[in-house]
C-alpha cells in the first residue's frame, strides 16, 4: 500500500471519528432545541388562552383539543410553569401512543384562579436520531468521495517530485560518470531529501572508485612480484647440484606462489562482479560456450581417466554477459574434475531452462548449501582455493539465475536455472 493510499485512509478514519462524535453532539443539540421551542410554544399558547379567558370567552369554548382549564375559585394561588413529558394516544393511529410535552400552571384571571394543562406533540427521539444519522451519513459520504478524489489528485501533484527522485535513484549507477540529477522542487522536505541523496551518491561514487582503484592496483602490483618470484624459482630449479630435499622445497614454494596468484585473480573477479562491472547482458549462444568448455577441459579429464558425456540442446540463447557465461561453465567443469575420483565420470546436460553438471565423487564434508560461501571446500584438496562455487553463485546472482547443489547416491549435481 503506497503512501497516498495510507494517508487517504487515515484521513477517512479521522473523519469517521469526527463525524461520529459530531453526530452525538448534533443529536443532543437538536433535541434540546426542539424541547426549548416546544416549551416556548406551550407558554405562548398558555398566554393566549389566558387572554381569551380574560376577555370573557367561556371555558367550554377554550377547552379544545390539547387545552384543559379548570376553575379553582378564589382561594388558590399562582404557580410556576411546570413542564413534563407524557404519552397520549396518536390522533390518527388507533392504539398507538406518542410522546407529548405538557405544561401545567395556575394563573389568576380576573378575580378567580384557573388551572391550565396544555399539551403539544413532541418530536420523538427516534425521529431525531434518524434525521441526524441520515444527515451525518450523507455528509460523510459526500466528504469521503470528495476526499478520495481530491486527495489522490492533490497528493499526486505534490508527490510528483518525490516520484521523479525515486526514478532517478533507480537509474543511478555508481560506475557511470554522470552525477545524480534530482528534480527541482519548492517543497522544503523534498529539497532536504534531494540534497542528502546527492551528497550520499557523490560519497558512494568516491568510495567505489577508491576501492576499485585499490583492488586493481593491488592485484596488478601483486602479480608482478609473484611473476618475478616464479621466474627466479624456475632458474633455481635449473641450477646444478640441488639435493632432492631442496628440489622439493622449491616446488612447494612454486605451488604456493601459483596458488597465491590464482587467489588474487579470483578475489579480483569477485570484486568486479560485486561492483557490477559485467553488465553487458545480451543473448549469447550458451550451447557453443558449453561445447567449447567441454573441449577445453577434455585433456584434463583424460589425465584422470574420467568418462565425459554430454547432452546439449542446440542454439540455446541465454541473456548473460559472455565473459561471465564462460567463467560459469568453466568453474563448474573444473569443480567436477577436481573433486572427482580416478576413473570416475562427468555428465553435462544443457536445455533452454537449465544447465546440469553431474559427477562422481566422495560425499562433501560440509552441508552442500555452505559450499557456495568463500573458502569453503568439499574436501581438503591440494590446489583448491574454495572460491570456485562462490564465483558460480556470484555470477548466478548477477545474471538472475538460480543455482542448486545436491549430493545423492554417490553423485554430485550442480544445477543452474535460467530464470
N, C-alpha and C positions, 0 to 999 in steps of 0.2 A: 504494500500500500504506500503510495507516494505521499509527499509532504502536503500537497494541496488537498488531497482527499482527507487526510487525517485532520488538517486544520478545519475543513468544512464540517466534518462530522463532529468535531469538538465544539464548534460554534453552534451547531444544531442542538447538541446536548445541553449546552448552556442556555440556549433559547427555550428549550423544552422545560428546564427547571424554572426559568424566569416566568414563563407563561403559566406554569402550574401554580407557582406562588402568587402570581398576579391574578389568576382565576379565583383563588381563595379570597384575596383582598377585594376583588371586584364583587364577588358574591356577598361578602359582609357589607360592603358599602351600598350596594343596590338594595339589599334587604333593609338596612337602616333608613335609606332614603324613602323607600316605599312605605315603611312604617310611619315615618315622620309626616309624609304627605297625607297618608290616610288619617292620622290623628288630627292634622290641620283641617282636613275636610269635615271630620266629625265635629270639631269645635266650631267651625263656621256654620255647620248645619244647626248646631245647638243654639247659636246666637240668632240665627234666622227664625227658628221655631219660637224662641223666647220673644222676639219682636212681634211675631204674628199673634202670639198669645196675649201680649200686652195690648195689641190693637183690638182685642175682643173677639177674635176668631174662636169658635167653640172647640173644646178638646176633641169632640167626635170627628171634627174635620182634620185637626192636626195629627191625630193618631192614624198615620198612614204608613203602610209598609214596614219600614225599619225604625220607625219612631214610636216610642211608647211614653205617655205622660200620665202621671198620677197626681191627684190633688192631695197635698199633705196638710192642708189647713193653715192656721196662722201661728202654730206653735213650733214649727220646725226651724231649721237654720241652714244657711248656705254651706255647701261643702266644696272642697277642691275637685277638680276633674279627676275621675278615676278611669284609667284605660286598662282594658283587659282583652285577652284573646278568648274566643269562644267558637263553638261549632253550631251550625244551623243547617237545616235542610236545603238542598240545592233547589233553586226556583224552577228548574226545568227537568232535572233528572230525579225521578222518584227513588227514595231510599238512599240517596247519596248525600253525605254531609260534606260541607265545605267550610273552610276557616273564615271567621269574621273577626273584625276589630270592633270592640264595644266601648262606648263612652257612657258613664253614669255620673250624674251630678244632681244636686238640689239647689234650686235658684228661687229667689223671691221675685215674683212678678206682680206688681201692684201691691195689694195688702196680703196676699197669700203666697204660700210656698208650694212649689211643684217639684216632683221627682221626674227627671228626664233619663231615658235609656234609649240611646241611638246606636245602631249597628251599621256597618258598611263592609262590603266584601274586601277581604284582604288577600292579596296575591299569594298563592301557595308557594312554600319554599321549594317544592319540586319544580314548579314552573320557573322560578328564579334560577334554580340550578341548571335546568335545561337550557335556558336562554344564555346564561353565562358560558356554559360548556360549548354551546354551538358557536357563540361569537368568538371565544378564545381559540376553538379548533380551526375555524375558518381563517382567523388572523395568523395562526401558526402555520397553516398550510400555505397561505399566500407568502408569508415571510420565508418559509422553508424553500419554496420554489424559487423565489427571488434570490435568496441567499445562495442556493446551489448554482444558479445561472451566473450571477454577478461574481460569486466567489471564484469560480473556475475562470471566468473571463478576466477578472482583475488580477488574480494571482498569477495567471499565465503571463500577463503583461509584465507584472512586477518581477517574476522569476525568470524571465527570458534571459537576462544577463547571466544568471546562475547556470541555466541550461547550456548556454554558449560556453561558459567556463568549463563545465564538465566535458563538453565535446572537445575542447582544446586539450584538456588534460589527457583524454583517451588517445588522441592522435600524437601526443608528445613522445618523442624518442630521445633517449639520452645520447645515443651515438651520432645523432644528426646535429649539424652545426646551427640550425635555426633555433633562436631563443623562443621561449614560451610566450606567445602573443595572446593576451587576455582582453576581452572586450571592455570598452569604457562604460561606466555606469554612474548614475547620480546617487545611488543608494550607498550610504556610508558603510554599512556592514559588508556589502559586496566589494567595495573598494579596498577595505582592510583585508578581506579574504584574498583578493587578487594580488595585492602587494605581498602577502605572506607566501602565496603559492609561487609567485615569480622569484622571490628570494630563495625558497626551498629548491626550486627547479635549477636555478643557477648553481647553488651549492652542490646539489646532486650531480650535475654535469661536471663540475670541477673535481669532485671526489672520484667520479667514474673515470675521467681522463687520467687522473693521477694514478689510480690503481691499475688502469690499463697500461699506462706507460711503464709503471714499475714492473708489472708482470712480464711485459715484453722485453724490457731491458734486462731483467734478472734472468729470464730464460735464455736470451741471446748471449749475455755475458757468461752464463754458467756453461753453455755448450762449448765455448771457445777453450777454456782451460781443461775441460773434460776431453776434448779432442786432442789437445796437446799432450795431456797425460796418457791418453790411449796410444798416441804415436810413440811416445817415449818408451812405453811398455813393450810395444811391438819391436822397437830397436833393441830393447834389453833382452827380449826372448831370442834374438838372433846372435846375442853375444856368446862366444865360445867359453866353455868351462863352467857353465852353471850347473849346480847339482840338481838332483831330482826334487829335493825339498824347495830349492829356490824357484824352480820352474812352477811348482805347484802354487807357491805363494803369489808369483807374478800372474798366473792365470786366474787365481781367486780375486786379485785386485782388478784385473781386466773385467771380470764378470760384475764386480761391484760398480765399477765406473760405467759399464754399459747399462746396468740397471738404474743407476742414478740419472743417466741421460734420458732413458725411457720415461722415468718418473717425472722429470722436468717437462718433457713434451706432453705427457698425459695430463698433468695438472694445468698446463697452459691451455690444452684443448678444453678441459672442463671449465676453465675461467672464461674462455671465448664463448662457450655455449651459454653459460650463465649470463654473460653480457649481451646475449642475442646478436652476436656478430654474424651468425649464419641465419639470415632472414630471407634469403632469396629463394623462397619456395616456389617451385614450378613443377608441372607434370614431367616426371622422368621415367624412363623405361627401367623399372625395377627388375624385370626379368634379365635384362642384359647385365645389370650391375651384379646380380646374384651369380649368373653364369661366369662372369669374369672373376669374381672372388673365388668360386669353386676351382677354377683353373689355376688361379694364383697359389692356392693352398694345397693343390693336389700333390705336389712333390713332398711337402712337409708331412702330409698324411701318409704317403708311401713309405717314408722313413720309419713310421711307427706301425707299418703294416695294417693300416686302417682301411676298411672297406667303405667307400663313399657311394651313396646312392642319392638321386635327386629326382623330384617330380615338380617341374617348373612350368607354370601356365604361361604361354607365350604372350608377349606385349602387355604386361601388367603395368599400367600407368598410375603412379602414385605421386601426389603433390608433396614434395620434400626437397630440401636443399641437397643437390647431388653429392657434395663433399660429405655431408653427414650420412647420407644413404650408404656411401661406400664404406665409411668408418663403421657404421652399424653392422652391416653384413660381415665385414672383416673381423670385427671383435667377436661376433657370435661364432664364426667358424674357428677362429683362433682359440676361443674358450673351449669349444667342443674337442679340438685336437689336444690341447694342453692337458685337459682333465679326463683324458681317455686312457684306456689301458692298451698295452701292446696286443695287436691283433683284434682290436675292437671294431666298432662300426659307427658311421655317421649317416643320418638320413635328413635330407633337406626337402621341404615342401613349400611352394610358393603359389598362392592364389591371389585374387584381387582383394580378398578380405584379410589375409594374414600370411605371415612368414613363420614357419615352424622349423626349428633345428633340434633334432633328437640325436643322442649319442649314448653309448655305453659308458660305464664308469662306476667308481665307488660311490656310496651314499655320501652326501655332504655332511660335514661335522657340525654345521650350524643350520638353523631353520632357513629354508630357501628364501623367505621374504627378506632376510637380513643380508643376503648376498649382493643386493643392489646398493648397499652402503659402501663408502670409500674404505679401502684397505681391508675389506672382508674377503677371506679366502675359503674356498671349499675344503682345501687341504693345504698343508704346509709344503707347497710345491716350489722347487727352486725356479727362479726366473719369473714367478708370478708377482705382479705388483698389487693385486687385489683391487685394480681400478677398471678392469675390462667391463664388468657388468654395471659398474657405476656410470661409465661413459654411455653404455647402451641405454640405461634408464634416463640419463640426461637428454640424450638425443630423442628418445621416445616422447618425453615430456615436451621438449621444444617443438616437436613435429605433430603434437596432438595424437600420438599413438598410445596404445596400451601395451604393457609388457608383463608376462607372467612366466614364472619358473616353477616347474613341477618335477618331482622325482618319484617314479613308481616302477616297481618290478625291475630294478637294476638299470633303468633308463632315465636320463636327464632330458627334459623337454623345455625349451625356451620358445615362447610364442609371442610374436609381435603382431598386435591387431591394428589394422589401418582404420582408425575411427573416421 
